Amino acid sequence: MNFLVTVNDVTAPLFDLSSGDPGAPFLPGNPAEATDAAGAIVEYSTPVATDAGGNVSVVCESATGQRSGDRFAIGTTSIYCVATDAAGNETPPTNLFDINVADTTAPVITLSGPAVMNIELKAAFIDPGATTTDAVTTGLTIVRTGVVNTNVSGTYTLTYTATGLPAGRARPHPSAQNA
C-alpha cells in the first residue's frame, strides 16, 4: 500500500514588526513639510515580511496607488501593505502606517524699509510697509498693528502679520519705529 503526500505552502506571510516602526525611516520625515500647495514628495522603507516558504515580496501603497517617492497631499494618507510569498499566498491589505504632510512653516514677512527708523518730532511718518511670501499659501495679505504718533517723542512698535493663513500659522514680524 502506498500513500501520496503533497506538501503545499498555504499560509500567507507575516509582517515582521519587531524591528520598529513599519515604513520608517520616512524622508523628509513624518510629518513631512509641505513644499507647495500640492504637498510633499515622501519616501519610506518597505516593511519586512517573513514566510516559511522563503522569498516574500512586499508592496505598500495608498488606496489611490501612491507609493514611496510619490507626491502626497497635505493631510494624512494611509499606506496599505500586501506581502506575497513564492506560492502566491498574500496577506490582506494591511494599514501598517500613515504618511502625514503638514504646512508648519510660517510665511516670510519682509520689511519694505529699515527695521529701525528715526523721525524728527512733528514730521510726517510714512509707513514703508512689508511683503509676504509662502511656499504653500497664496493670496496672503499684510495687516499692520500699532501706530506712530510723531507729536509725542518716544519709541513705537509696528507689527506686521500675514493673514489668510490656515489656523495656527500666522507669525508677526515686529518692526520698531522710532519717532
Wavefront OBJ file of the C-alpha trace (Angstrom):
o trace
v 0.000 0.000 0.000
v 1.258 3.453 -0.960
v 0.452 6.870 0.400
v 0.638 10.022 -1.611
v 1.690 13.047 0.408
v 1.542 16.518 -1.090
v 3.194 19.420 0.696
v 1.874 22.865 -0.183
v 2.527 26.306 1.192
v -0.954 27.632 2.002
v -0.015 30.089 4.732
v 0.301 33.785 3.970
v 3.472 35.596 5.049
v 3.607 37.599 8.276
v 4.796 41.162 8.676
v 7.799 41.396 10.986
v 7.025 44.434 13.128
v 9.657 43.665 15.762
v 12.251 45.886 14.100
v 10.454 49.154 14.925
v 8.123 51.427 13.017
v 6.950 49.987 9.708
v 7.735 52.372 6.898
v 10.480 54.142 8.836
v 12.649 55.926 8.002
v 10.438 58.478 6.357
v 12.146 61.046 4.183
v 11.889 64.033 4.569
v 10.245 62.956 7.859
v 6.836 62.128 9.229
v 5.175 64.542 9.231
v 6.756 65.791 6.035
v 6.858 69.533 5.476
v 4.729 70.614 2.513
v 6.906 72.176 -0.164
v 3.986 73.685 -2.102
v 0.180 73.616 -2.224
v 0.279 70.091 -3.702
v 2.048 68.647 -0.626
v 5.441 66.929 -0.499
v 7.368 64.062 -2.030
v 7.744 61.380 0.631
v 9.911 58.283 0.643
v 9.582 55.408 3.083
v 11.103 51.984 3.619
v 9.069 48.880 2.825
v 8.332 46.810 5.951
v 9.749 43.305 6.219
v 7.594 40.173 5.959
v 8.640 36.576 6.562
v 7.365 33.199 5.353
v 8.386 29.588 5.896
v 8.484 29.156 2.109
v 11.292 31.670 1.651
v 11.131 34.751 -0.554
v 8.472 37.349 0.178
v 7.689 40.479 -1.813
v 6.040 43.449 -0.116
v 4.168 46.225 -1.905
v 2.966 49.272 0.030
v 0.730 51.977 -1.411
v -2.198 54.233 -0.642
v -5.763 53.412 -1.667
v -5.171 55.582 -4.756
v -1.859 53.911 -5.689
v 0.673 56.368 -4.228
v 3.965 54.733 -3.360
v 7.285 55.743 -1.842
v 8.791 58.620 -3.818
v 5.397 59.993 -4.914
v 3.850 63.343 -4.004
v 1.453 63.158 -1.060
v -1.173 65.832 -0.412
v -1.328 67.875 2.781
v -3.083 65.758 5.397
v -2.935 62.075 6.312
v -2.680 59.258 3.771
v -2.992 55.654 4.947
v -0.498 53.197 3.465
v -1.599 49.604 2.957
v 0.929 46.808 2.555
v 0.481 43.395 0.932
v 3.052 40.628 1.397
v 3.134 37.809 -1.179
v 5.149 34.612 -0.849
v 6.599 32.422 -3.641
v 3.475 30.202 -3.599
v 1.229 33.226 -4.250
v -0.207 33.456 -0.736
v -0.986 37.057 0.195
v -1.764 38.993 3.310
v -4.866 41.139 3.102
v -4.076 44.845 2.523
v -2.912 45.966 5.946
v -2.703 49.616 7.061
v 0.728 49.475 8.687
v 1.464 53.225 8.742
v 0.275 56.644 7.645
v 2.043 59.421 5.754
v 1.418 62.847 7.248
v 2.142 66.018 5.295
v 1.765 69.365 7.042
v 2.462 73.010 6.378
v 4.108 74.208 9.574
v 6.440 76.810 8.104
v 5.226 80.340 8.676
v 5.277 82.766 5.778
v 8.259 85.043 5.329
v 7.475 88.686 6.044
v 9.950 91.162 4.586
v 10.008 94.783 5.645
v 9.986 97.205 2.719
v 12.062 99.716 4.686
v 14.554 99.659 7.554
v 13.627 97.854 10.779
v 14.606 100.912 12.822
v 13.696 104.435 11.717
v 14.447 107.798 13.329
v 11.891 110.501 12.599
v 12.005 114.172 13.545
v 9.413 115.225 16.137
v 6.248 116.513 14.373
v 7.472 115.258 10.978
v 5.247 113.043 8.831
v 5.650 109.311 9.233
v 5.270 107.245 6.081
v 4.984 103.520 6.701
v 7.231 101.703 4.189
v 5.122 98.522 4.694
v 6.015 94.885 4.234
v 5.519 91.997 1.832
v 4.939 88.307 2.431
v 5.704 85.046 0.635
v 4.759 81.482 1.477
v 5.608 78.205 -0.266
v 2.106 76.796 0.224
v -0.473 79.538 0.713
v -1.102 82.218 -1.897
v -3.117 85.405 -1.621
v -1.790 86.412 1.785
v -2.265 89.966 2.963
v -0.325 92.005 5.497
v -2.062 93.569 8.484
v -0.218 96.206 10.491
v -0.940 96.862 14.134
v 0.427 99.773 16.129
v 0.606 103.492 15.458
v 3.317 106.134 15.387
v 2.442 109.487 16.971
v 5.041 111.924 15.673
v 3.681 114.625 18.015
v 4.932 112.693 21.065
v 8.576 111.721 21.450
v 9.060 108.008 22.147
v 9.604 104.553 20.705
v 6.756 102.925 18.809
v 6.407 99.361 17.586
v 4.573 98.376 14.445
v 3.787 94.696 13.945
v 3.096 93.164 10.537
v 1.151 89.895 10.397
v 0.332 87.728 7.392
v -3.383 86.970 7.187
v -5.305 84.474 5.116
v -3.380 81.525 6.595
v -4.774 78.264 7.934
v -5.223 78.396 11.728
v -2.023 78.427 13.758
v 0.350 79.608 11.020
v 0.372 83.408 11.388
v 3.654 84.831 12.651
v 4.039 88.555 13.271
v 7.196 90.426 12.328
v 7.779 93.317 14.714
v 9.342 96.462 13.334
v 10.424 99.101 15.857
v 9.740 102.607 14.617
v 11.349 105.494 16.477
v 9.549 108.826 16.491
l 1 2 3 4 5 6 7 8 9 10 11 12 13 14 15 16 17 18 19 20 21 22 23 24 25 26 27 28 29 30 31 32 33 34 35 36 37 38 39 40 41 42 43 44 45 46 47 48 49 50 51 52 53 54 55 56 57 58 59 60 61 62 63 64 65 66 67 68 69 70 71 72 73 74 75 76 77 78 79 80 81 82 83 84 85 86 87 88 89 90 91 92 93 94 95 96 97 98 99 100 101 102 103 104 105 106 107 108 109 110 111 112 113 114 115 116 117 118 119 120 121 122 123 124 125 126 127 128 129 130 131 132 133 134 135 136 137 138 139 140 141 142 143 144 145 146 147 148 149 150 151 152 153 154 155 156 157 158 159 160 161 162 163 164 165 166 167 168 169 170 171 172 173 174 175 176 177 178 179
